[in-house]
Amino acid sequence: MNKLTKVGCSALCSSLAAISVANAGDLSVTGGATMTFVSISGTGPGSTTGNPVGMASAVTFKGSGELDNGWTFALSIAEGDKSAYSSSNIDIVMGGLGSINFDQGDSGNGIAAYDNVMPTAWEEPYGAGLSGHVKTVLGSGASNNIMYTTPTVLGTTIALTYAHDYGTTDTADKTSKNSEDKNASSYDVTMKINPSFGSEILSGLNLYFGGSNVERQTNHPNTDDQIEGVGAFTYDLGPVSLGAMVSGIYNGAEGTGDTFNTYKNSGFGIAFNVNDDFSVGYGEYKTRKTGVPYSNSISVGGEGQRTVEVSSIQAAYTMGGATISIADVTADNSGFTAANDMKATMVQLGLAF
């Protein structure tokens, strides 16, 4: 990590010249590069691997400082391949009053932060080369949003997230942006509880809850508010971590254009740290379509057209700044297409600096 320190000074030119020097804070730069090889096979569309070699790189700038009253602030700016802007956020930590975060839509706030908190050796089952087109909760996280997080009291932390115009991101200062679509404001509430009660056996238990509501514009009479919810737990005991989760999405569609308007998700994961450098894990994630709009007479199809299930076994080994990861992924009924069963194997070399 390269660390840059910026020092600012101001000078007052007069007969009694004075120079004051103030430390404006620190700016650090971190980054990494990854190289992957993926092999995909299956019985349906998308089963052709094509060029199996991939590469990605990213750089993140992080600035921090402190106010006279002890409050701290931090800025994070992420850039992807070819210096393409990705996202940024500003976090103000107000001591015992909690913190306020201003985010430009990096899916790190609101219910999106709890879309899948299951233990893994590397990635979510659907995040290692073969998604299967499962559904996950999103809420205000992918929009310009403001999140207030309370101090942790009795092991409980609550966060409130608000997006004024759901779906818009990266709005510049002194400007406004409106998507002028069916979406209006959105509100998220999330809670994390560590109910240890001073007990060592419960110190590794964490409970997660979250809900989101996206308001719809009044000029879309056949669309209700979108509602999302999630609940999960994880438990760490020595080198073993395990967890399970459920979530649901109601997209508000009540017209004839959508065959389904509700998605139910479930998943679990288990990871084992063999030592400080090597870990293995297994996880599953399932999405099931349900809820047919009252005015829709379209056939809902069989179970294979309504359920996608992705499972993955993974391993990761770290050597200093390098990590070698491998995942074997299976997706049943990928893309909600019956018998579209696919398999993928991915190997990745990650380098961090």
Beta strands, then each sheet from edge to edge (+ up, - down):
strand 1: 2-12
strand 2: 18-42
strand 3: 53-66
strand 4: 72-79
strand 5: 85-93
strand 6: 99-103
strand 7: 145-149
strand 8: 156-163
strand 9: 183-193
strand 10: 205-216
strand 11: 226-237
strand 12: 240-250
strand 13: 262-273
strand 14: 278-290
strand 15: 307-319
strand 16: 322-332
strand 17: 342-352
sheet 1: 1+ 2- 3+ 4- 5+ 6- 7+ 8- 9+ 10- 11+ 12- 13+ 14- 15+ 16- 17+
end
